[in-house]
Amino acid sequence: QVQLVESGGGVVQAGGSLRLSCAASGRTFSRYAMGWFRQAPGQEREFVAAISWNRPITNYADSVKGRFTISRDNVKNTVYLQMSSLKFEDTAVYYCAANTASSMPTRRQNEYDYWGQGTQVTVSS
């Protein structure tokens, strides 16, 4: 099994930046694809970004392309989401997830089998 713990959330003004971290423990981390998802108030959880375990292959939702950057440090067993030019609509609980069945950065939520508890990101005007 895999345990995931997110951190780095908070309140930031529109146009600002924030970096989220996800620390992983348990089964070997390096071969898992890792993803970030978010759930805004009154909305369904949606895909944000994902990254492969070895090659620099990434996948981003259209709404965050050019603003968010996903990265990972397999030595530290940590995945990051650097967010810039934040908008009010980015306000959500952000979740880190691991896909133990694939090394590729897929978009479908049901392909990720381990999830963190989430960290709140609030963008104010």
FENTA-V962427 format. One record per residue. N is the residue number from 1. RES is the residue in one letter. SS is DSSP state (h for helix, s for strand, l for the rest). PHI is phi in whole degrees, -180 to 180 (none if undefined). PSI is psi in degrees with one decimal (999 if undefined). Layout:
n: <N,N>
res: <RES,RES>
ss: <SS,SS>
phi: <PHI,PHI>
psi: <PSI,PSI>
This chain:
n: <1,2,3,4,5,6,7,8,9,10,11,12,13,14,15,16,17,18,19,20,21,22,23,24,25,26,27,28,29,30,31,32,33,34,35,36,37,38,39,40,41,42,43,44,45,46,47,48,49,50,51,52,53,54,55,56,57,58,59,60,61,62,63,64,65,66,67,68,69,70,71,72,73,74,75,76,77,78,79,80,81,82,83,84,85,86,87,88,89,90,91,92,93,94,95,96,97,98,99,100,101,102,103,104,105,106,107,108,109,110,111,112,113,114,115,116,117,118,119,120,121,122,123,124,125>
res: <Q,V,Q,L,V,E,S,G,G,G,V,V,Q,A,G,G,S,L,R,L,S,C,A,A,S,G,R,T,F,S,R,Y,A,M,G,W,F,R,Q,A,P,G,Q,E,R,E,F,V,A,A,I,S,W,N,R,P,I,T,N,Y,A,D,S,V,K,G,R,F,T,I,S,R,D,N,V,K,N,T,V,Y,L,Q,M,S,S,L,K,F,E,D,T,A,V,Y,Y,C,A,A,N,T,A,S,S,M,P,T,R,R,Q,N,E,Y,D,Y,W,G,Q,G,T,Q,V,T,V,S,S>
ss: <l,s,s,s,s,s,s,l,l,s,s,s,s,l,l,l,l,s,s,s,s,s,s,s,s,s,l,l,l,l,l,l,s,s,s,s,s,s,s,l,l,l,l,l,l,s,s,s,s,s,s,l,l,l,l,l,l,s,s,s,l,l,l,l,l,l,l,s,s,s,s,s,s,l,l,l,l,s,s,s,s,s,s,l,l,l,l,h,h,h,l,s,s,s,s,s,s,s,s,l,l,l,l,l,l,l,l,l,h,h,h,l,l,s,s,l,l,l,s,s,s,s,s,s,l>
phi: <none,-128,-111,-127,-132,-89,-156,104,-71,167,-107,-142,-76,-54,93,-85,-129,-157,-120,-98,-125,-137,-94,-114,-146,109,-61,-50,-88,-64,-94,-95,-71,-121,-136,-117,-129,-145,-134,-86,-56,75,-123,-79,-67,-131,-71,-117,-162,-150,-144,-74,-83,-122,-68,-77,-104,-127,-143,-129,-68,-58,-69,-119,-59,86,-117,-108,-134,-100,-150,-146,-125,-71,-69,-90,54,-136,-117,-124,-133,-89,-115,-133,48,-65,-117,-57,-70,-81,-61,-178,-89,-102,-117,-95,-142,-119,-109,-80,-97,-148,-96,-95,-81,-78,-102,-77,-61,-73,-92,-103,-111,-131,-134,-83,-84,97,-137,-81,-120,-122,-107,-104,-95>
psi: <165.8,135.9,133.2,135.1,117.8,154.5,167.1,-4.0,168.2,-164.8,131.2,148.3,152.7,135.8,-10.0,-175.1,157.6,145.0,125.3,147.0,150.9,111.8,130.6,147.2,165.2,-130.5,160.5,130.0,-32.2,-26.6,2.9,136.1,141.8,142.4,159.1,133.8,163.2,154.3,114.0,159.7,127.8,7.6,164.4,157.0,137.9,156.7,141.4,-57.2,157.8,159.6,143.2,169.1,-26.3,-71.5,155.0,62.7,124.1,162.8,129.2,145.6,147.5,-32.7,-16.6,-2.6,133.7,-10.8,-36.1,147.7,124.8,141.7,167.7,152.0,101.0,-22.4,-41.0,-2.5,47.3,138.8,145.7,155.0,105.5,120.4,130.4,168.1,47.5,143.5,161.8,-38.5,-6.0,-8.7,123.3,170.0,126.3,130.7,138.5,141.9,150.9,137.9,101.2,-9.7,-8.4,146.9,-1.7,148.2,79.9,164.9,-21.5,129.2,-37.2,-3.2,-5.8,127.4,-4.7,135.0,146.4,180.0,-14.4,154.7,134.8,130.8,121.9,122.5,119.7,162.7,999>
